[in-house]
Amino acid sequence: MNETVANADRVTAQMRQYLAQMQPWVRLMSVLTFLAAALTGIIGVFVALVGTIAGIATRDTSGSGIGVLGGVLFGWLYILLGAVYIPPGVFLHRTASAIKRMKAGDPTTALEDALKNQKSFWRFVGILSLVGIAIAILVMIAGIIAAILVPILERQA
């Protein structure tokens, strides 16, 4: 029984090698994730500004403020999408940092941290995937309903 517990705490050379080979790729993906968040956020600000300016410019001719509202809403949607990239980037960054600590001589605690952050990363990505699938299904249903109702409503008008 004691031997099993002692072996459970052991980090093998092969485990260290795999993690060392994984670390630069995890770091690269964390940097790319942060860049994607920043670029998406910048695009969101740009879309909101352009939509606002275009909406203000056309409000005098159309009489509605929908252009302003649409530009701002689409801009905030992009900013929200950019914010969604931040947690996975943090989890990947923490994983890469834990692997670096493991290589520096803290094998057990660092390995636990790396695995904990990988678990959190994959849980977040899994939940996000399920949410994306649900939204896609709802959009498809809304599209089908719209395709059925638009001709009916056009005939009545």
C-alpha positions, 0 to 999 in steps of 0.5 A, a space after each residue: 500500500 505504501 509503495 502504491 502511494 509512493 509511486 503515485 507521487 513519482 513523476 517519470 522522466 518520460 512525463 517530464 519530456 512530454 511536458 517539456 515538448 508540450 510547453 512551447 506549444 501551449 505558450 504559443 497558443 496562449 499568446 495567440 489566444 490573447 492576440 485574438 482577444 485583443 484583435 476582436 476587441 479592437 474590431 468591436 470598438 471600430 465596428 461600434 464607432 463606424 456604426 455610430 458615425 454612420 447611424 448619426 449621418 443617416 439619421 436625418 434621412 431615415 428618421 430612425 436611430 436603428 443605425 446607431 443602435 445596430 452599430 453599437 450592438 454589433 460592436 459590443 457583440 465583437 467585444 464580448 466575443 473577444 472577452 470569451 478568448 481571455 479565460 482559455 488564454 489564461 488557463 494555457 498561460 498558467 499551464 505553460 508556466 507550471 511546466 516551466 516550474 516543473 522543468 526548474 525542479 518542482 515536479 509534483 506541485 507544478 504537474 498538479 498545477 499544469 493538469 488543473 489548468 488543462 482541466 479548466 481549459 478543456 472544461 471551458 472549451 467544452 461548455 463553450 462548444 455546447 453553448 455554440 451548438 445550442 445557439 446554432 440550433 436556435 438560429 437554424 430553428 429561427 431561420 426555418 420559422 422565418 422562411 415559413 412565416 415571411 411568405 405568409 405575412 407577405 400575402 397578408 400585407 
